[in-house]
Amino acid sequence: MNESVRPSQGRIYFYLILTTLFWGGSFLFTKIGLREIPPALFVFSRFTLATLIMMLVFARRLTALNRSIVRRGVTVGLALGLTNICFVFGIQGTSISRAGVLNNLFILFIPLITKLVWRDRIGRTNLGGIALAALGIWLLATSGGVGFNRGDLVSTICALFIAGHIIAVSKVIKDDDVYLISMVQFGTVAAIAGMATLAAPLAPFTVSPSGVLTVVYCAIFPTVICFTLQNTFQRYVTPTRAGLIYTLDPVWSLLAGLFILGEHLKPLEWLGCGLIFLAAVLPLSIRYLYERRLLHQYLPEHP
């Protein structure tokens, strides 16, 4: 897209922040939905509905679906499937406040993965962030009460898969139709969750209208709408600025846990969550300031 049709900065940031609000809401609605719906079945229902919505909304694009798009969509869909399976089991075993903060560790896992696989340099700021995150996790583990429980561990593993999915998207997807890629991704996640549901016998359960509502919310807002907004507007900002915006996710989950679900953290838990949040924000902030300095150095007229 050329500069004449570029959205305004205010519009770009508004929609990217809106995506974090919807993503933050997915923690709340998933937690409520899991009270009635088994985790793997919840993921299957969410992504099956999301796939059907994408097929209906973008029906005219289906003629462009080819083997390349399917192959790339399935590849990144596998990473997204592992992410969402871990996401629901993590939320089931811990508070959404802690899950939101621990999921944000994906920002630190990305340089670790690229270092291990592609020998990229981690950098001192990322190492400092990793040290802060380790201290924050230690505080969560030693703060009494539940400590660092299985749900926290699964949420941390979820952050690893989030990082893997982000890297897979950047390495695999080229100039394909992003909407068809998203549709194939969603279908792949639904298939993975469907197999996981069939692999283990389900205990009897009933679903109320509120349970159905949680699936509908998660299928539409943090899935279909968020992926569409992200694909549309993230291209206009640097990865660093996008990363800073996305650190708002745990803020919304913390507020939802505190004011809607009545979740309460002990002082050391707050401190641990704060350190983990700082571990994500600090490297991004330093990188953002460095980018601005370079822009002003080489493009003085840049805002």
ZITA-V845195 format. One record per helix or strand. SS is the DSSP state (A for helix, B for strand). FROM is the first residue (numbers start at 0). TO is the last residue. If there is no record, write none. Layout:
{{SS FROM TO} {SS FROM TO}}
This chain:
{{A 2 4} {A 8 32} {A 38 56} {A 58 63} {A 66 92} {A 95 102} {A 105 117} {A 123 140} {A 149 171} {A 177 198} {A 208 235} {A 238 245} {A 248 258} {A 266 297}}
